[in-house]
């Protein structure tokens, strides 16, 4: 996201800026008001670089000067829930953003279903050491490919004896929230198998497993336990 969030060619400091004369705590609150979205922040692939889809936030603040960029950029990455429009959007961000900024990303939504790319995006985020704390798995109802896609994200397989092998997740991951597992398109047998693997991941990696009724509830932390 270097076109919107990069720090090249910025003035060192806006000396006459009234903003920089405010106390630091107040500046942080202003940065949060400008740079955090109320729900999900969608990243899409631009002509050359990753960019934000229509949003209520204004990342142009980061182009003001180096001091404001340094003070505010981690708010953008750490305090928003990101959803990538497709694999190209995720790759574009990972290839252009500062690695320290990528490591600050804590919350993502991975859509699961026909024509979605969550199972391809997850390994990409692992490769670039995204510092996730919250992963929201959004399962599309009534689709035929979500099972295989979900298995690609949680990366659980059975060994020759039929026992589940140790699953892999992001280091530092704390919470996984599943949306859509109760949908009409989810067969009971498949649901039980998915739950078995999700619980294996929870136990092996000491993460909390939840479900939510909608994406809005998931983002706002309205969860209930999923066993």
Secondary structure, DSSP 8 states (H G I E B T S, - for coil): -HHHH--TT--S--TT-SGGGS-HHHHHHHHHHHH--SSEEEEEE-SSSEEE-S-S--GGGGGS-HHHHHHHHHHHHHSSEEEESSHHHHHHHHHHS-HHHHHT--EEEEEESTT--HHHHHHHHHHTT---SEEEEEE-TT-SSHHHHHHHHHT--B-TTS-B------TT--EEEEESTTSTTS-HHHHHHHHHHHHHHHHHHT-EEEEESSHHHHHHT--EE--
